[in-house]
Amino acid sequence: MTQNIYDNPEFFQIYSQMRRSVEGLEGAAEWPALRALLPEVRGKRILDLGCGFGWFARWAREQGASRVLGIDVSEKMLERAREMTTDDGIVYQRADLEAVELPAASFDLVFSSLALHYLENLSRLLASVHTAMVPEGWLVFSTEHPLYTAPRRQGWVEYEGQESWVLNGYLDEGARATDWLMKGVIKQHRTIATLFRLLRESGFTATHLEEWGPAAEQVAAHPEMAKERERPMLLLIAARRDSMPSATQP
């Protein structure tokens, strides 16, 4: 099961005070770039993976989406989302994205903001999403850039009878325990190449990749973001659903 750090009372209290938690999509600096990747949502059936407080679900309905299903593992997040939502066209469901079962051919657009880097078995979710989407549907998501999910891990290892001091870096994929808002938050590190391979094997063709960092004008308005110009913070990816996963194609 995915680590449910958001139901930790201390973590949730700190997270709730973040700008993006208070201001919603307008408080997320990457939102304009992510919004530009979205297809027309009017009349569309949308799935929001890791929906959090439901900001995107409510925005999509305001833009004319026919219905939105928001899924999150955190009961605290969903409780807040329900408190903020008065719309029968939005349904919130608690589920672990590592094991969620999705209805087939039910969604035109699948969206996810900063959730997929928590998943150990991302390939399973992508395969499930492929089944849940209609042909030519869109998958649009953001995830932490691998430069952020790959902090160096160091320690002694024994090789051929001798101990050596090693650093596990960018090419060493797997779980990382990080200190974000509190100690011990688990995120899964994957290289960009691995992300693209998993998309292809699950039946998606990536149409856009953006290594996102704040623009100069955003830094001018929020000087505290200046350090984030040193390396990209996020990956923004848009992909189309193919007719079938590439692994099953002749």
N, C-alpha and C positions, 0 to 999 in steps of 0.2 A: 504494500500500500504506500502511496505517496506520503511523505512526511507532511502532516497537517499542522504546520507551524502557525497558520493564521488563526487557529482556535486557541492558541496559547494566549491567555488574557494580557500578559505583559506585551507580547509582540503585537497583538491586535490594537492595543491602546496606542502604541507608538505609530503603527502603520496608519491608523485612523487620523493622525495629525499631519500626515504628509500632504503636500500641495495637491497631488493628483487624487487623493482621497477626499479632500475638502472641495476642490473646484471641479472634479470630474475630468472629462476629456479635455477641457480647456486648460486644465492644470498639468496635463501630460505634454511635455515639450515635443515629443515625437508625433503627436496626434495629427497635425497638418500633413506630414509626409505619409503617415499610415492611411489617413482618409483618402489621399490621392490615389491609392492603390485599389480602392474598393470599386466594384462595379456599381451600376445603378441598383439601389436596394428597394425601390418602390415595387410593391407587389411580391417581393421575394420572401421565401421561408428561410430563416436564418438560425444557425446554431452558434452560440457563443461559449467557447470552451474556457473555463476559468473566468467566469463572468464577474466575480468580485461583487462590488456594490451595484452592479447592473447599469453602469453609466452607458455602455455601448448599446445594450438592449433597448434602453429608453430612447437613445438617439436614433437608432434604426427605425423604431416605430414612428418617431416624429418625422422621419423622412419617407414614410409610407410603406415600410415593410409589412407584409401581411401577418406574420407572427414570428415570435422569437422564443427559442428555448435557451435558457441560460443554465449552465452546469458548473458547479463548483464543489470542491471537497469540504469546504469550510462552512459549518453551520452558522458561525458568527457573520461571515460575509453574506450569506444568503438571508439571514435575518435582517441585516441592514438593507439589503436590496429590496426585500419585500416591504419594509417600512417606507421606502422611498418610491415605490411603484404603485400606481393606481391605474392599471391597464390590463384588461382581460386578454389582450393579445400577447402578453409576455408570461411565460411560465418558467419558474425557477425550480431546479431539481438538484438534490444533493447526490453526488456520485464521485467516485475516485476515477480520474481519467485513465489510470492504469488498467481499469477493468470495466469501464462503462460499456453498456450495450446500447447501440443506437439503431433506430428504425431505418430500414432500407429505403433508398430513393426518396428521402423526405426533405432534403435541404438544397437550396440553390446556392447558398453562401455559408461557408464555415469560417468563423473569425476567432482569433485568440490573441490576447494581449498579455505578454510576459508570464506565460504559464508553462509552456512546453519544456523549458529548461529544468523543470522540477521532475520530469518523467524519466524513469529508468528504461521502460519499455516503450519508447516512442514509436517503434515500428508497428506495434499492435494497434495503438491509437490511430495512426495514419491509415492502416488497412481498414479499420472500422469506419473512419471518416469517409474513405473512398466509397465504401458500400452505402453509406448514409446519404451520399450526394447524388444529385441527378447528373446525367451526362453533360459535360461542358460546364459543370459547376465550378465555383471559385473557392480557393482556400487562401486566406490572407491572414498573416500572423506576424507578431513581433516576438523576439526572444533575445535574451542577453547575448551580446557578442561573445564568441569563444575566447577572446582576449580577456574578458571579465570572468568567464566561468573556469578559467585555467590558472588560478593562482598556483604558484609553485609549492609543491609539497616536498619536504626534505627529510632525510633520515639515513640510517646506516643499513646497508644490505650486504649479505655475504655472497661472494661469487668466487668459485674455485678456491675455497678455503681462506679467502681474504675478505676483510670487511672494507667496503667503500662507501663514501658519502655521496649520495645522489640527490638530484633534484628532478622531480617529475614535472614536466612542463607541458607545453601546448599539445604535443603529439601524443601524450599519455591520457587517453580518454577514460571517463568514469566519474564516479561520485566525488564531489568536493564538499568538505565542510567549511563554510564561510561564516564570517562575522558580518551580518547585514541586519541592522536594527537590534539584533541580539546574537549571542554566540551559538554556533552549532546548526546553522541553516544549511540543509543539504540541497545542492544543485548538481545537475548532471552535465558534465563537460563533453561536448562533441565538436569536432572540427567542422568548418564550413563544408568540406568535401563530404564528410559523413552525412550531414544534413541533406545535401543534394542527392546523395546515393539513396538514402531512406525515402525521400520524396519520389524518386524515379522508380524504385522497387515497389512502392505502394500504389503507383499508378497516377502520378502527378507530373506535369511538366512545368517547371518554374519559368515564369515570364518576367520576373523582376527581383533583383537583389539589391538592397541598399544597406551599406554600412553606415548607420546613422550616428551622427553626433550633432550637438547644438550648432545652429548657424550663428554667424557673428552678431546679428541683430538680437538673437536670443541671449547671447552672453552679455551684450550691452544692457539688456533689460534685467538680467539676473546674473550679476558678476560671479556669484558662487558657482556657476556652471563652467567657468573658464577652464578648470582642470580637466573637464570632460572633452575638451578639444584635443587633448594629447593622444587619444586613441578612441576609436568608435565605441559607443556604449552598447548599441543594439544592432541586430539584424532585422530588417523588414523584408518580408518575402511574400510574393504573390505567385500562385500556381493554379493551373487549370487541371481539372480532372480528366484523365484519359479514359478510353473505353474500358480498359482493363489494366491491372498491374503489369509492369514490364516483365516481371519474373514469370508470368504465365503466358506471355505472348510467344508465338512461334518464332 
